[in-house]
């Protein structure tokens, strides 16, 4: 039986079940990006909610190391585990394991466009068969006591934009919040997100709706909310190299005051802290590998802040991303941010 919908807000705040969020900006679940160290930093910098990387439900049930690591609760904040799968029994059992491991919310992935995921009839491929999609939702909701949320796209392609129908059926099955990326699966990440198309989903349900896609600046967040009528906004690629942005956007939406980007010294502190947290989380060898993309994005943001020439960025990347000794990486990072600061001051 479907659970009754939760009120949209409590004292002006967005809620998921009985969980009150501090603001209306969520960090998107991104495989290979939003691991526990990055989520911790984004949450500490003010993101309203952070969500785990997509975790395969059958791999979690089988106890696969990577899946367990993705679902593991690491701190005292709101812990959301996103599950993907194509069989109801694995989704239900995976949800039970995640809940037992400390998950406060279970998010169902029906939005991932990658061929690896959709070939296995998971992610956005489920939008081609709403009856099957609903069976997974019902199994997940029925397996746990914590709130269940759903992330989807507008549809599989432009001929089947069925997000409003899936949203209605998901709400009836007990889903407490729905996130919609404003593209179809067949668009992948091409073109621009259609925020206005998300309005049909908002009009179809009473539970909170979150709009996602192409939110990289404060003006994007404002426009996405206005065009979609959504209750909240989700930031994905706009947070790469900028873990502070979801929190800054949340404060902007609440106050109307735009914050400047952190100074280069602060940016350097944040990326060094993230790097060290990743080494502690994964161990040195795996941590070095996982950190490189974050280091690269952070250097690009710093170079933009400093209005640095491309050759300065290339030299910094070459030094930092090829170093294998953690102390050398940290030393090169400090040198790079000093060079960017000198460039800005020149």
N, C-alpha and C positions, 0 to 999 in steps of 0.2 A: 504494500500500500504506500502511496506517495506521502511524504511528510509535508506538513503545511509550510507554505513559504514564510520566510523570515522577514520582518519589517526591514525596509530599505535602510533605515538609519536609527541610531539611538543617540539622542542629544546631538544630532547633527553629524554623526559619524557613520561611515559605511560599516556594515556588519556582514559577517558570514556566520549564520547560525547565531550563537551567543558570543562570537568573537568580534570585538570592536577593533577596527583598524584606525591607526593614528592619522592617516590622510588618504587621499584618493589616487595615489600613484603606486602601481605595482611593478616589480621587476619581472620581466618575462622569463620563463624557463627556456634556456638555450643550451643544447647539448655541447659539451666541451667548453662552456663559458661560465655558466652560473653554478659552479661547484660551491662547496661549503665555504671556502675562504672568501670567494668573491661575494657570496650572499651575505656573509657576516659583515663585510666592509660596507656594502650598500645599505644594509639595515642600520648599521651604526651611524651612517651618514644621513639617515632619515627616510629611506624608502618605506612606504606604507605597508608593503608585504613583499616578501621574496619567496620564490618557488624553486624547488629542486630541479635539477636536470631531469629530462624524461627518463624514467626507469622502466625497463621491460618487466611486466608483471611475472612472466614465467621464470625469468632469470632471478628475480627476487625470491620467488618460491624455492628455486633450486639452490639458493644460497650463493650465487655467483658473486665473487668479491666486488667487482665494480658496481653491481646493482645494490649490494648491501651498503657499500660506501656512499652511494648516491642517496640512499634512503635514510641513512643514519642521522639521528638527532645529535647535534653538536653543541647547542647552546640553549639558552632559556627563552629565546624569542618564539614567535609563532612559527611552527614547523609545518610546511606544506610539502607533501610528496606527490609528484606527478607520475601517474602510471599510464603505460600504454600496453595494449594487447589486443588480441582478436578472439579470445575465448573467454566466456563468462566465468568458468571455474577458476582460471588463472587470475582474472581481474579481481574476483571476490577474495581468493586466498591471498593475493598480493596486497590487497587493501587491508586485510586482517593483520598481516605481518607488519605493514607500515604503521598501522594504528598501535599495535602492541609495542612497536619500537619508538613510540612517542609522537607520531604524526598528529597534529591538531586538525588538519584538513587533508582530504585526498582530492587531487585534481586529475581529471581524466583527459588524456590527450586524444583529440580527434581533429588536430590541426596540423600536425607535422607533415610537410610536403615531400620529404626526402624519398627518393626511390627505394632506398634500402628498407624504409619503414612501410611505405605503401605497398611494396611488392609482397610483404608479409601480411597484407590486408589489415594493417593497423594505421594509426594516425588519421590523416584526412581521407584515406581510402574508405573509411567507415561511413563517410557522408554519401557514398553511392548506394548504401543499403541501410536505410534508417531503422528498419525493423531489427536488423542485427545490432546496429549501434545501440538501440534502446535496450536490447537484452543485456549488453555489457553494463550500461548505466544502472539498470535495475539490480543486477547482480552486485555491483559495487556498493550502491546505496544500501542494499539489504544486508551487506556483510559487516557494516561498521556503524558505530554510534556517532562518530565525528561527522561534520558537514562534508558533503561531496560537491565539488565544482566541476565545470566543464569548459575546455578550451577548444574552439573550432575555427574553421574558415567560413567564408561566405557560401561555399559549396565546392563541388569537385571542379566544375568549369562554369562558364557563363550561361550555359544552357540549363544548368541545374543548381541555381542559387537557392538552396533549400535550408539555409541557416535558420530562418524564422520557424519553420516546421520542426526542425530538430530541437530548437530551443523550447518550443511549447511542450513537446513530448518529454524533454529532459526535466523541465520544471514539474510536470505532472508526476514524474518518477521520483522526485525528491531532491533534485539538484538545487543548490542554494545560491549559486552565482554562475554567470556565463560570460566567458571572454570570447570576443570575435575579432580575428585578424581580418582586416578589410581587403583581402584578396581571395581569389579562388585557389585551389590547389594547383591548377594548371598554370597559374601565373608565377608560382614559386615566389620570388621576391622582385620580379620585374615590374615595370610601370610604377604607379603610385597606389598607395592604399586608398580604398574607397570608403572613407569614414561615413559618408552620408548613407551608404547602403546598410550600415549597422543599425540605423534608426528603425528599420523594419523588425529587427530582432527585439529592440527595446520596446516597441509597441506590442509585441506578441506575448510578453511575459511580465510578471510582477516582481520577480527576483532581480537583484542588481545585475547590470550589464556593464562590462568593461570593454572599451574600444582599444584595439592594438594595431600597430603598423605605422612605420615612418615617423615616429615621435622622437625628434632629435633636439628640439628647442622648445622654449616655453610657449612660443606662439603656436607651435604644432599641437601641444597639449590643449591649449584653449580651443583651437579650431576643431580638433578631433571631438572634443566634448560637445561643442556647439552643433556641429553637423550631425553627429550620431545621436544626440540626446542621452548618451550613456552616463552612468553614474560615476565611473572612474576610468582611468587611462592606464595602459600598460606600456612600459618602455622596454624595448629589446636592444637592437643594435645601437641605439642612441646612448647606451650606457657603456659600450665597449671603450675602455680607456678612460671612462668618466664615471666611476662608481658613485660619485656625488650627485649626478644629474637627477636620478629619480627623487631623491630627497629635496633637492633644490626646486624641482618642478612641483612637488607636493606643497612646499611652503609658498611658492608663487601662486598656485591655485587658491590657497587659503587666504593669502594676504594681498595679492596683487603686486607685490614687490619682487622685482627680479634681482637675484644675487649675481655678483660678478663670478666668473670662473675662479677657482682657487689659484693663488699665486704659484709660481714655479717651485718655490721651496716646499710648499704644502703638497703639491702634486708629487714631488720627489719622495716626500715622507710616506705618502699613501702607497705608491707603487713599491717602495722598499718593504713596507710592512706586509703588503699583499704577497710579495715574493717569499718572504720568510714564513708566512702562514701556510703557503702552498707546500713548501719544503717540509714543514711539520705535519701537514695533513697527509701527503702522499709518500713521504720519504724522499731522499735526495734525488735519486735517479729519475723517478716518475715526475716528481715535483718540478725539476728543471725543465722537463719536456712540456708539462702543462702550463708552466708560467710563461713560456716564450711568447705566445700570442698576446697575453696581457701586457707584457713588457713592450712589445712592438706597438700595440695600440696606444699605450701610455706615452711612448716617445713621440708618436705622431701628434697626439694632443698637445704635448709640451712644445713641439716645434711650431705648431700653429699658434700657440699662445705667444711664443717668442718671435713669431714671424721670421723664423730662421730659414736660411737657404737650404735647398735639398741636399747639398753635399754634407752639411753639418749633421743632418738627420741620418744620412746613409752611413757616415762614419760611426755615429753612436750606435746605430742598429748593428753594424758589423762587429763592433767590439762586444756589445752586451749579449747579443743573441747567439754568439758562437762560444762564449765563455762557459766553462763547465765547472769551475770552482766558485761556490757561493760567495766567498769573500771577494773574489775578483769581480763577480757580477755586481755586487753592492758598491764596490769601489768605482767601477765604470759608470754605474747609474749616478752616483754623486757627482762624478766629473762631468757627465753629460748635462745634468740639470744646472751645474755651475756655468757651463758653456752657454746653455740656453739663456740663463739669467743675464750673463754678460752681453749677449746679443740683444736682449730686450732693453738693457740699460744704455746701449751704444747710441 
